[in-house]
Amino acid sequence: MGRRRSGRNIDGVLLLDKPTDISSNDALQKVRRFFNANKAGHTGALDPLATGMLPICLGEATKFSQFLLDSDKRYRVIARLGQRTDTSDSHGEIISERNVNFTSDQLDEALDHFRGDTLQVPSMYSALKHQGRPLYEYARKGITVEREARPITVYELQFISLENNELELEIHCSKGTYIRSIIDDLGEMLGCGAHVIYLRRLQVANYPYANMMTLEQLAALRAQVDEGLGTYESLLDSLLLPMDTAVVHFPVVHLTEETAAYFKQGQPVRANIAQLAEGEMVRVTCGEPSRFIGIAIISEDGRIAPKRLVVENEQPE
């Protein structure tokens, strides 16, 4: 049997403002310790170079983190033109330097190439897995792995500024989009090379930018808890967003407590789903007031079949 983790049974989503030069996993572990949570997971890694929104799921919210992995993202990026690096960012080695010489019309045409639905070949310095290992492990050993181009969508690519060979853009894109790859490809299209020197994630799904907390802010609140100047509940837990915010885009189906008892045992149940189609995912609540108890899929016979269930733990005294 695996070792049981100690900590509090606390459920919810924390919007971390990840600092630069730290891995997403290191940031996750710091948050877990601040909350003394027994379980935590993040919703898609940010490069060490990158800053910004990293939703951290605590407790039962980890069961729904996949739906944030699959959500749209928005980034602010600054690219240095004239230099290409082996990692497509400033953490890598410069592999070529060229003059920057293009017109504004050529830049507009190049940027337009990346808008809409395109195919993108993932960077060798990505966390995408090959035979169970992330690609960056192969890249660091000088091994290049054949990668298939994957469909992505850039919903919006906004030009912000170009000054001293530094190009600033804002990009709203689908899941699985590598901003470094866009910048590297753009640099080659412009004939000068480019790499990322600044990357900030502004948004994941519809989570509010203003709700982000820094590690420094969380550390200060945890210090107050340790000094007896407040409680976890009053100082830290109040920062958490409800776990069902990760699946808020699914239509909601409400059950009575009696029907929910069967649903929570893993059984498909009848519900009022007149407007919903077979195969559609739904968010399930029960009781008065409504409690989120999981997600389900509409089955062929018109019932809702559990897909992920919330274990309703009582907090220890």
KESENU-695278 format. One record per residue (C-alpha): residue number from 1; residue in one letter; chain; x, y, z. Coordinates in steps of 0.001 Angstrom, whole numbers, plus 524288, in hexadecimal, padded with zeros to 5 digits. Example, Ala and Ser with C-alpha at 12.3 -4.5 7.8 and 13.67 -1.06 7.14 Angstrom:
2
{num:1&residu:a&chaine:A&X:8300C&Y:7EE6C&Z:81E78}
{num:2&residu:s&chaine:A&X:83566&Y:7FBDC&Z:81BE4}
// end
This chain:
317
{num:1&residu:m&chaine:A&X:80000&Y:80000&Z:80000}
{num:2&residu:g&chaine:A&X:8049C&Y:80DC1&Z:7FD24}
{num:3&residu:r&chaine:A&X:807E6&Y:8172C&Z:807F8}
{num:4&residu:r&chaine:A&X:7FC23&Y:81F59&Z:80BC0}
{num:5&residu:r&chaine:A&X:7FE76&Y:82DE1&Z:80AC9}
{num:6&residu:s&chaine:A&X:7FC33&Y:835FE&Z:816C5}
{num:7&residu:g&chaine:A&X:7F55A&Y:84305&Z:81617}
{num:8&residu:r&chaine:A&X:7E80B&Y:8493B&Z:81578}
{num:9&residu:n&chaine:A&X:7DCC2&Y:844F3&Z:80CFA}
{num:10&residu:i&chaine:A&X:7DAD4&Y:851FA&Z:80653}
{num:11&residu:d&chaine:A&X:7D473&Y:85339&Z:7F8F7}
{num:12&residu:g&chaine:A&X:7D4E0&Y:85E62&Z:7EF38}
{num:13&residu:v&chaine:A&X:7DCB2&Y:8659C&Z:7E4E2}
{num:14&residu:l&chaine:A&X:7E758&Y:86F8E&Z:7E7F9}
{num:15&residu:l&chaine:A&X:7EB79&Y:878DC&Z:7DD29}
{num:16&residu:l&chaine:A&X:7FA1F&Y:879FB&Z:7DEED}
{num:17&residu:d&chaine:A&X:801F0&Y:884D8&Z:7D897}
{num:18&residu:k&chaine:A&X:80DC7&Y:87C60&Z:7D5A5}
{num:19&residu:p&chaine:A&X:81AD2&Y:8837E&Z:7D67E}
{num:20&residu:t&chaine:A&X:82596&Y:881D5&Z:7CC86}
{num:21&residu:d&chaine:A&X:830FB&Y:87849&Z:7CDE8}
{num:22&residu:i&chaine:A&X:8294A&Y:86E0D&Z:7D55F}
{num:23&residu:s&chaine:A&X:8230B&Y:861B3&Z:7D015}
{num:24&residu:s&chaine:A&X:81460&Y:85FED&Z:7D0A1}
{num:25&residu:n&chaine:A&X:8162B&Y:853EE&Z:7D93B}
{num:26&residu:d&chaine:A&X:81E97&Y:85B6B&Z:7E2FA}
{num:27&residu:a&chaine:A&X:81429&Y:86606&Z:7E37C}
{num:28&residu:l&chaine:A&X:809BB&Y:85BAB&Z:7E588}
{num:29&residu:q&chaine:A&X:810E2&Y:85598&Z:7F108}
{num:30&residu:k&chaine:A&X:812A0&Y:862E5&Z:7F775}
{num:31&residu:v&chaine:A&X:803F7&Y:86582&Z:7F66B}
{num:32&residu:r&chaine:A&X:800BE&Y:85810&Z:7FBD8}
{num:33&residu:r&chaine:A&X:80964&Y:85AA7&Z:807AB}
{num:34&residu:f&chaine:A&X:803C6&Y:86841&Z:809F9}
{num:35&residu:f&chaine:A&X:7F61B&Y:8626E&Z:80A8E}
{num:36&residu:n&chaine:A&X:7FAAC&Y:85609&Z:8117B}
{num:37&residu:a&chaine:A&X:7F280&Y:84EDD&Z:8074B}
{num:38&residu:n&chaine:A&X:7F310&Y:8402E&Z:80609}
{num:39&residu:k&chaine:A&X:7F1A8&Y:84076&Z:7F737}
{num:40&residu:a&chaine:A&X:7F4B0&Y:84A49&Z:7EC88}
{num:41&residu:g&chaine:A&X:7F6BA&Y:84AF3&Z:7DDE7}
{num:42&residu:h&chaine:A&X:7F8EF&Y:85575&Z:7D3A9}
{num:43&residu:t&chaine:A&X:7F1CE&Y:8572A&Z:7C6D9}
{num:44&residu:g&chaine:A&X:7FC5B&Y:857A5&Z:7BC88}
{num:45&residu:a&chaine:A&X:80A86&Y:85B5F&Z:7BE99}
{num:46&residu:l&chaine:A&X:8102B&Y:868B0&Z:7BBCC}
{num:47&residu:d&chaine:A&X:81E62&Y:86989&Z:7B784}
{num:48&residu:p&chaine:A&X:827CE&Y:86DE6&Z:7C253}
{num:49&residu:l&chaine:A&X:8299D&Y:87A81&Z:7BA8C}
{num:50&residu:a&chaine:A&X:81AFD&Y:87D2A&Z:7BA71}
{num:51&residu:t&chaine:A&X:812E6&Y:8842A&Z:7C4A9}
{num:52&residu:g&chaine:A&X:80478&Y:885BF&Z:7C6F9}
{num:53&residu:m&chaine:A&X:7F839&Y:87DE4&Z:7C90A}
{num:54&residu:l&chaine:A&X:7FA43&Y:86FF6&Z:7CDAF}
{num:55&residu:p&chaine:A&X:7EDC2&Y:86A4F&Z:7D374}
{num:56&residu:i&chaine:A&X:7F110&Y:8611D&Z:7DEB6}
{num:57&residu:c&chaine:A&X:7E6B1&Y:856FA&Z:7E1E4}
{num:58&residu:l&chaine:A&X:7E604&Y:85272&Z:7F005}
{num:59&residu:g&chaine:A&X:7DF86&Y:84626&Z:7F513}
{num:60&residu:e&chaine:A&X:7D3DE&Y:8413F&Z:7ED57}
{num:61&residu:a&chaine:A&X:7D5B3&Y:84C50&Z:7E378}
{num:62&residu:t&chaine:A&X:7E132&Y:84486&Z:7DDD0}
{num:63&residu:k&chaine:A&X:7D72B&Y:83B57&Z:7D7AF}
{num:64&residu:f&chaine:A&X:7D2D6&Y:84656&Z:7CEB2}
{num:65&residu:s&chaine:A&X:7E007&Y:84C61&Z:7CB37}
{num:66&residu:q&chaine:A&X:7DFCA&Y:845E3&Z:7BDC7}
{num:67&residu:f&chaine:A&X:7D4F2&Y:84F0C&Z:7B995}
{num:68&residu:l&chaine:A&X:7DDBE&Y:85AB8&Z:7BC50}
{num:69&residu:l&chaine:A&X:7E8BC&Y:8542A&Z:7B4C2}
{num:70&residu:d&chaine:A&X:7DF60&Y:853BD&Z:7A943}
{num:71&residu:s&chaine:A&X:7DB2F&Y:86200&Z:7AA6F}
{num:72&residu:d&chaine:A&X:7DF51&Y:86DED&Z:7A291}
{num:73&residu:k&chaine:A&X:7EAAE&Y:8764D&Z:7A74B}
{num:74&residu:r&chaine:A&X:7EEF3&Y:88472&Z:7A570}
{num:75&residu:y&chaine:A&X:7FD2A&Y:888FD&Z:7A5AE}
{num:76&residu:r&chaine:A&X:80551&Y:8955C&Z:7A4C5}
{num:77&residu:v&chaine:A&X:8126C&Y:8927B&Z:79E50}
{num:78&residu:i&chaine:A&X:81E7F&Y:89A6F&Z:79AD0}
{num:79&residu:a&chaine:A&X:8278E&Y:894F2&Z:79060}
{num:80&residu:r&chaine:A&X:83576&Y:89927&Z:78DB2}
{num:81&residu:l&chaine:A&X:83754&Y:89A01&Z:77F14}
{num:82&residu:g&chaine:A&X:8444C&Y:89731&Z:77875}
{num:83&residu:q&chaine:A&X:84832&Y:88BAF&Z:78106}
{num:84&residu:r&chaine:A&X:843B1&Y:87D8B&Z:780A4}
{num:85&residu:t&chaine:A&X:8464E&Y:87467&Z:78C27}
{num:86&residu:d&chaine:A&X:845EA&Y:8659E&Z:78D48}
{num:87&residu:t&chaine:A&X:83AAD&Y:86641&Z:79727}
{num:88&residu:s&chaine:A&X:83385&Y:87192&Z:7906A}
{num:89&residu:d&chaine:A&X:834C0&Y:8798A&Z:79CF2}
{num:90&residu:s&chaine:A&X:83F2D&Y:88120&Z:7A440}
{num:91&residu:h&chaine:A&X:842ED&Y:87545&Z:7AC8D}
{num:92&residu:g&chaine:A&X:848FB&Y:86EE1&Z:7A0A2}
{num:93&residu:e&chaine:A&X:85582&Y:87084&Z:798E5}
{num:94&residu:i&chaine:A&X:855CA&Y:879DA&Z:78D53}
{num:95&residu:i&chaine:A&X:85712&Y:871BD&Z:780EE}
{num:96&residu:s&chaine:A&X:85615&Y:87CAD&Z:776D6}
{num:97&residu:e&chaine:A&X:8564F&Y:88B82&Z:775E5}
{num:98&residu:r&chaine:A&X:850FE&Y:892FD&Z:76A44}
{num:99&residu:n&chaine:A&X:84D79&Y:8A0CF&Z:7669E}
{num:100&residu:v&chaine:A&X:83F97&Y:8A55A&Z:768F8}
{num:101&residu:n&chaine:A&X:83A96&Y:8AAC7&Z:75C2C}
{num:102&residu:f&chaine:A&X:82C29&Y:8AA11&Z:758DC}
{num:103&residu:t&chaine:A&X:82118&Y:8B393&Z:75646}
{num:104&residu:s&chaine:A&X:814D4&Y:8B596&Z:75E52}
{num:105&residu:d&chaine:A&X:80D05&Y:8AF64&Z:75342}
{num:106&residu:q&chaine:A&X:815BC&Y:8A355&Z:753B2}
{num:107&residu:l&chaine:A&X:813CC&Y:8A27C&Z:76277}
{num:108&residu:d&chaine:A&X:8050A&Y:8A3A1&Z:76103}
{num:109&residu:e&chaine:A&X:80509&Y:898F2&Z:756B3}
{num:110&residu:a&chaine:A&X:80D76&Y:8900F&Z:75F24}
{num:111&residu:l&chaine:A&X:804F0&Y:89211&Z:76B2F}
{num:112&residu:d&chaine:A&X:7F8BD&Y:88F1D&Z:7635D}
{num:113&residu:h&chaine:A&X:7FE86&Y:881EC&Z:75FB4}
{num:114&residu:f&chaine:A&X:7FD1B&Y:87D7D&Z:76DE2}
{num:115&residu:r&chaine:A&X:7EEFE&Y:881CB&Z:76FD3}
{num:116&residu:g&chaine:A&X:7E3FD&Y:877EE&Z:76F41}
{num:117&residu:d&chaine:A&X:7E55E&Y:8693F&Z:76DCE}
{num:118&residu:t&chaine:A&X:7F31F&Y:86481&Z:76AF1}
{num:119&residu:l&chaine:A&X:7FC1B&Y:858DF&Z:76D32}
{num:120&residu:q&chaine:A&X:8077C&Y:85A36&Z:776A7}
{num:121&residu:v&chaine:A&X:8131D&Y:85154&Z:778E5}
{num:122&residu:p&chaine:A&X:815E4&Y:85100&Z:787AB}
{num:123&residu:s&chaine:A&X:82327&Y:855CB&Z:78C3B}
{num:124&residu:m&chaine:A&X:82D62&Y:84BB6&Z:7901F}
{num:125&residu:y&chaine:A&X:82E64&Y:853B2&Z:79CAC}
{num:126&residu:s&chaine:A&X:82057&Y:850E4&Z:7A08D}
{num:127&residu:a&chaine:A&X:81AB0&Y:84803&Z:7AB0A}
{num:128&residu:l&chaine:A&X:8139B&Y:83FE3&Z:7A0CD}
{num:129&residu:k&chaine:A&X:8164C&Y:83182&Z:7A36B}
{num:130&residu:h&chaine:A&X:81D2D&Y:827D8&Z:79A4D}
{num:131&residu:q&chaine:A&X:81E1E&Y:819CF&Z:79F30}
{num:132&residu:g&chaine:A&X:81AB0&Y:81E92&Z:7ACD1}
{num:133&residu:r&chaine:A&X:8250F&Y:82938&Z:7AD7C}
{num:134&residu:p&chaine:A&X:823AF&Y:837DA&Z:7AAD6}
{num:135&residu:l&chaine:A&X:82991&Y:83CA6&Z:79E2D}
{num:136&residu:y&chaine:A&X:83290&Y:8463C&Z:7A52E}
{num:137&residu:e&chaine:A&X:83A0D&Y:83AB7&Z:7AB1F}
{num:138&residu:y&chaine:A&X:83D5D&Y:835E9&Z:79D71}
{num:139&residu:a&chaine:A&X:840A6&Y:843BA&Z:798EE}
{num:140&residu:r&chaine:A&X:84A50&Y:845A8&Z:7A41D}
{num:141&residu:k&chaine:A&X:85177&Y:8396A&Z:79F72}
{num:142&residu:g&chaine:A&X:851E7&Y:83E69&Z:7918A}
{num:143&residu:i&chaine:A&X:8479F&Y:834B8&Z:78CDA}
{num:144&residu:t&chaine:A&X:83D3C&Y:8394E&Z:78363}
{num:145&residu:v&chaine:A&X:83061&Y:831DB&Z:78355}
{num:146&residu:e&chaine:A&X:8271E&Y:83229&Z:777C8}
{num:147&residu:r&chaine:A&X:81AE9&Y:839CF&Z:77BCA}
{num:148&residu:e&chaine:A&X:80DDD&Y:83A4C&Z:774F1}
{num:149&residu:a&chaine:A&X:807CD&Y:84779&Z:77225}
{num:150&residu:r&chaine:A&X:7FBBB&Y:849B6&Z:77A86}
{num:151&residu:p&chaine:A&X:7EFE9&Y:85254&Z:777CB}
{num:152&residu:i&chaine:A&X:7EF25&Y:85EF0&Z:77F9F}
{num:153&residu:t&chaine:A&X:7E6C9&Y:86B1F&Z:77EE8}
{num:154&residu:v&chaine:A&X:7EB52&Y:8790D&Z:78120}
{num:155&residu:y&chaine:A&X:7DECD&Y:8808A&Z:783B1}
{num:156&residu:e&chaine:A&X:7E594&Y:88D9F&Z:784E7}
{num:157&residu:l&chaine:A&X:7F363&Y:8924A&Z:78231}
{num:158&residu:q&chaine:A&X:7F4DA&Y:8A09F&Z:7858E}
{num:159&residu:f&chaine:A&X:800B8&Y:8A8FB&Z:7824B}
{num:160&residu:i&chaine:A&X:80486&Y:8B167&Z:78E04}
{num:161&residu:s&chaine:A&X:8118B&Y:8B7A7&Z:78AA7}
{num:162&residu:l&chaine:A&X:81EAF&Y:8B667&Z:783BC}
{num:163&residu:e&chaine:A&X:82A12&Y:8BDB7&Z:789A9}
{num:164&residu:n&chaine:A&X:838C6&Y:8BB11&Z:7899F}
{num:165&residu:n&chaine:A&X:8369B&Y:8ADE4&Z:78300}
{num:166&residu:e&chaine:A&X:82D36&Y:8A9B4&Z:78DBE}
{num:167&residu:l&chaine:A&X:81FD5&Y:8A5B3&Z:788BA}
{num:168&residu:e&chaine:A&X:81486&Y:8A539&Z:7925B}
{num:169&residu:l&chaine:A&X:8082F&Y:89D73&Z:78F65}
{num:170&residu:e&chaine:A&X:7FBF5&Y:898AF&Z:79646}
{num:171&residu:i&chaine:A&X:7F71D&Y:88B27&Z:79267}
{num:172&residu:h&chaine:A&X:7EA44&Y:8845D&Z:79589}
{num:173&residu:c&chaine:A&X:7EB7A&Y:87625&Z:791AC}
{num:174&residu:s&chaine:A&X:7E65F&Y:8684F&Z:7933F}
{num:175&residu:k&chaine:A&X:7EC11&Y:85DB2&Z:79BF9}
{num:176&residu:g&chaine:A&X:7F917&Y:857F8&Z:79804}
{num:177&residu:t&chaine:A&X:7FE14&Y:86454&Z:79162}
{num:178&residu:y&chaine:A&X:80C93&Y:866BD&Z:79365}
{num:179&residu:i&chaine:A&X:80F42&Y:8754B&Z:7937E}
{num:180&residu:r&chaine:A&X:81DE8&Y:872FA&Z:7922A}
{num:181&residu:s&chaine:A&X:81B6C&Y:86B73&Z:78596}
{num:182&residu:i&chaine:A&X:81319&Y:87680&Z:7802B}
{num:183&residu:i&chaine:A&X:81E01&Y:88035&Z:7830B}
{num:184&residu:d&chaine:A&X:82888&Y:87761&Z:77D44}
{num:185&residu:d&chaine:A&X:8207D&Y:87505&Z:770F8}
{num:186&residu:l&chaine:A&X:81D65&Y:8838F&Z:76FED}
{num:187&residu:g&chaine:A&X:82BD2&Y:886F1&Z:770C9}
{num:188&residu:e&chaine:A&X:82EFC&Y:87D8D&Z:765C0}
{num:189&residu:m&chaine:A&X:823CD&Y:882DE&Z:75D8F}
{num:190&residu:l&chaine:A&X:82948&Y:890A8&Z:75F59}
{num:191&residu:g&chaine:A&X:836E9&Y:88BDF&Z:75BE1}
{num:192&residu:c&chaine:A&X:83D61&Y:890CA&Z:76849}
{num:193&residu:g&chaine:A&X:83AE4&Y:88699&Z:772C1}
{num:194&residu:a&chaine:A&X:8345F&Y:88922&Z:77FCE}
{num:195&residu:h&chaine:A&X:83316&Y:883D0&Z:78D87}
{num:196&residu:v&chaine:A&X:82A8A&Y:88654&Z:79967}
{num:197&residu:i&chaine:A&X:83023&Y:88F3B&Z:7A3EB}
{num:198&residu:y&chaine:A&X:8237C&Y:8917E&Z:7AB7D}
{num:199&residu:l&chaine:A&X:81741&Y:88943&Z:7AC8E}
{num:200&residu:r&chaine:A&X:80BAC&Y:88BA7&Z:7B57A}
{num:201&residu:r&chaine:A&X:7FF1C&Y:883D4&Z:7B5D8}
{num:202&residu:l&chaine:A&X:7F3FF&Y:88D66&Z:7B7C6}
{num:203&residu:q&chaine:A&X:7E87A&Y:8842F&Z:7B7E0}
{num:204&residu:v&chaine:A&X:7E45A&Y:875F2&Z:7B8C6}
{num:205&residu:a&chaine:A&X:7D650&Y:87336&Z:7B4C4}
{num:206&residu:n&chaine:A&X:7CE2E&Y:87E4A&Z:7BAB4}
{num:207&residu:y&chaine:A&X:7D56D&Y:87F8A&Z:7C794}
{num:208&residu:p&chaine:A&X:7D6FD&Y:88DBE&Z:7CBFD}
{num:209&residu:y&chaine:A&X:7E4A4&Y:89392&Z:7CB1C}
{num:210&residu:a&chaine:A&X:7E226&Y:89BCA&Z:7D750}
{num:211&residu:n&chaine:A&X:7E090&Y:88FA1&Z:7DFD4}
{num:212&residu:m&chaine:A&X:7EE98&Y:88B11&Z:7DE36}
{num:213&residu:m&chaine:A&X:7F73A&Y:889F8&Z:7EA47}
{num:214&residu:t&chaine:A&X:8060D&Y:88A08&Z:7EAD6}
{num:215&residu:l&chaine:A&X:80E54&Y:88081&Z:7F29D}
{num:216&residu:e&chaine:A&X:812B2&Y:88BF4&Z:7FB09}
{num:217&residu:q&chaine:A&X:804AD&Y:88F6D&Z:7FE71}
{num:218&residu:l&chaine:A&X:80191&Y:88147&Z:801D3}
{num:219&residu:a&chaine:A&X:80DDD&Y:88012&Z:80A11}
{num:220&residu:a&chaine:A&X:80A0D&Y:88C2F&Z:811CA}
{num:221&residu:l&chaine:A&X:7FC6C&Y:886C9&Z:81465}
{num:222&residu:r&chaine:A&X:801D2&Y:8798F&Z:8188C}
{num:223&residu:a&chaine:A&X:80B2E&Y:8808F&Z:821D7}
{num:224&residu:q&chaine:A&X:7FF71&Y:88729&Z:82840}
{num:225&residu:v&chaine:A&X:7F900&Y:879DC&Z:829F2}
{num:226&residu:d&chaine:A&X:80563&Y:87462&Z:8301A}
{num:227&residu:e&chaine:A&X:80629&Y:8800D&Z:83950}
{num:228&residu:g&chaine:A&X:7F81F&Y:87E1D&Z:83DC3}
{num:229&residu:l&chaine:A&X:7F37E&Y:88ABE&Z:83780}
{num:230&residu:g&chaine:A&X:7E8FC&Y:883EF&Z:82F93}
{num:231&residu:t&chaine:A&X:7E46B&Y:876BD&Z:82ABF}
{num:232&residu:y&chaine:A&X:7E60D&Y:86F44&Z:81E1E}
{num:233&residu:e&chaine:A&X:7D78D&Y:87118&Z:81BC0}
{num:234&residu:s&chaine:A&X:7D7A1&Y:87FD8&Z:81D6E}
{num:235&residu:l&chaine:A&X:7E495&Y:88321&Z:816E8}
{num:236&residu:l&chaine:A&X:7E750&Y:878D8&Z:80C85}
{num:237&residu:d&chaine:A&X:7DB66&Y:8707C&Z:80998}
{num:238&residu:s&chaine:A&X:7D379&Y:87C9B&Z:80660}
{num:239&residu:l&chaine:A&X:7DC74&Y:87EA1&Z:7FA8B}
{num:240&residu:l&chaine:A&X:7D814&Y:871EC&Z:7F43A}
{num:241&residu:l&chaine:A&X:7CE5D&Y:871BF&Z:7E91B}
{num:242&residu:p&chaine:A&X:7C431&Y:866D5&Z:7E924}
{num:243&residu:m&chaine:A&X:7C901&Y:85A50&Z:7E2DC}
{num:244&residu:d&chaine:A&X:7BDFA&Y:85A43&Z:7D8E5}
{num:245&residu:t&chaine:A&X:7C350&Y:866CB&Z:7D2CC}
{num:246&residu:a&chaine:A&X:7CBF1&Y:85D8A&Z:7CADD}
{num:247&residu:v&chaine:A&X:7BFA9&Y:857F4&Z:7C45F}
{num:248&residu:v&chaine:A&X:7B6B0&Y:863C4&Z:7C4E5}
{num:249&residu:h&chaine:A&X:7B52C&Y:8634E&Z:7B61B}
{num:250&residu:f&chaine:A&X:7AD6F&Y:8568D&Z:7B71F}
{num:251&residu:p&chaine:A&X:79E9D&Y:8577D&Z:7B880}
{num:252&residu:v&chaine:A&X:799F0&Y:854B0&Z:7C64D}
{num:253&residu:v&chaine:A&X:790C5&Y:849AF&Z:7CA4A}
{num:254&residu:h&chaine:A&X:78B01&Y:84A5C&Z:7D7F4}
{num:255&residu:l&chaine:A&X:7872E&Y:83E10&Z:7DF70}
{num:256&residu:t&chaine:A&X:77F51&Y:83BD8&Z:7EBB1}
{num:257&residu:e&chaine:A&X:786C5&Y:83669&Z:7F748}
{num:258&residu:e&chaine:A&X:77FDE&Y:8294C&Z:7F55D}
{num:259&residu:t&chaine:A&X:783E6&Y:82807&Z:7E710}
{num:260&residu:a&chaine:A&X:79179&Y:82D57&Z:7EA04}
{num:261&residu:a&chaine:A&X:793BF&Y:82252&Z:7F3BB}
{num:262&residu:y&chaine:A&X:79351&Y:8187A&Z:7E887}
{num:263&residu:f&chaine:A&X:79B5F&Y:82159&Z:7DFA5}
{num:264&residu:k&chaine:A&X:7A613&Y:82295&Z:7E9FE}
{num:265&residu:q&chaine:A&X:7A6E2&Y:813BA&Z:7EA6A}
{num:266&residu:g&chaine:A&X:7AA8A&Y:813EC&Z:7DC04}
{num:267&residu:q&chaine:A&X:79D28&Y:81089&Z:7D690}
{num:268&residu:p&chaine:A&X:79707&Y:8172F&Z:7CAA7}
{num:269&residu:v&chaine:A&X:78A8F&Y:81E4F&Z:7CE91}
{num:270&residu:r&chaine:A&X:77EE5&Y:824DC&Z:7C84F}
{num:271&residu:a&chaine:A&X:77EA2&Y:833BB&Z:7C81D}
{num:272&residu:n&chaine:A&X:77869&Y:83F47&Z:7C139}
{num:273&residu:i&chaine:A&X:780DC&Y:83FA6&Z:7B4F9}
{num:274&residu:a&chaine:A&X:776CE&Y:842DD&Z:7AA85}
{num:275&residu:q&chaine:A&X:77FB7&Y:84CE7&Z:7A3E8}
{num:276&residu:l&chaine:A&X:78C0A&Y:84491&Z:7A422}
{num:277&residu:a&chaine:A&X:79152&Y:83AD5&Z:79A31}
{num:278&residu:e&chaine:A&X:79773&Y:82D76&Z:79B94}
{num:279&residu:g&chaine:A&X:7A604&Y:82E47&Z:79E6B}
{num:280&residu:e&chaine:A&X:7A539&Y:83C0B&Z:7A403}
{num:281&residu:m&chaine:A&X:7ACAD&Y:83EBE&Z:7B08E}
{num:282&residu:v&chaine:A&X:7A562&Y:844F5&Z:7BBF7}
{num:283&residu:r&chaine:A&X:7A892&Y:84AAF&Z:7C931}
{num:284&residu:v&chaine:A&X:7A093&Y:8443B&Z:7D3EC}
{num:285&residu:t&chaine:A&X:79BAE&Y:84AAA&Z:7E069}
{num:286&residu:c&chaine:A&X:79279&Y:84646&Z:7EB11}
{num:287&residu:g&chaine:A&X:78B5E&Y:84B24&Z:7F71E}
{num:288&residu:e&chaine:A&X:78751&Y:8587B&Z:7FBEF}
{num:289&residu:p&chaine:A&X:78FD1&Y:86057&Z:7FB24}
{num:290&residu:s&chaine:A&X:795F7&Y:859EC&Z:7EF42}
{num:291&residu:r&chaine:A&X:7A27B&Y:8522D&Z:7F17C}
{num:292&residu:f&chaine:A&X:7AB6C&Y:84E0E&Z:7E665}
{num:293&residu:i&chaine:A&X:7ACC6&Y:83F30&Z:7E6AD}
{num:294&residu:g&chaine:A&X:7B336&Y:83BED&Z:7D9B6}
{num:295&residu:i&chaine:A&X:7B231&Y:83B77&Z:7CB0D}
{num:296&residu:a&chaine:A&X:7AABA&Y:831DF&Z:7C29F}
{num:297&residu:i&chaine:A&X:7A7FA&Y:82E47&Z:7B490}
{num:298&residu:i&chaine:A&X:79A99&Y:82CAE&Z:7AE72}
{num:299&residu:s&chaine:A&X:798FA&Y:81E46&Z:7AB4D}
{num:300&residu:e&chaine:A&X:791FD&Y:81808&Z:79FCD}
{num:301&residu:d&chaine:A&X:78607&Y:814D5&Z:7A815}
{num:302&residu:g&chaine:A&X:7848E&Y:822F1&Z:7ACA8}
{num:303&residu:r&chaine:A&X:78A7E&Y:821A6&Z:7BA25}
{num:304&residu:i&chaine:A&X:7964B&Y:828C5&Z:7BFB6}
{num:305&residu:a&chaine:A&X:7A1E7&Y:81FC2&Z:7C201}
{num:306&residu:p&chaine:A&X:7AC5B&Y:82405&Z:7CBDA}
{num:307&residu:k&chaine:A&X:7B9D6&Y:82739&Z:7C63C}
{num:308&residu:r&chaine:A&X:7C092&Y:82DFE&Z:7D1D1}
{num:309&residu:l&chaine:A&X:7BAF1&Y:82E28&Z:7DF7D}
{num:310&residu:v&chaine:A&X:7BE32&Y:83736&Z:7EAC2}
{num:311&residu:v&chaine:A&X:7C165&Y:8304F&Z:7F775}
{num:312&residu:e&chaine:A&X:7BB00&Y:838B6&Z:801D4}
{num:313&residu:n&chaine:A&X:7C4B5&Y:83848&Z:80D00}
{num:314&residu:e&chaine:A&X:7C269&Y:83E21&Z:81A3A}
{num:315&residu:q&chaine:A&X:7CD27&Y:846FD&Z:81F09}
{num:316&residu:p&chaine:A&X:7D49C&Y:8418D&Z:82AB0}
{num:317&residu:e&chaine:A&X:7D290&Y:84882&Z:83793}
// end
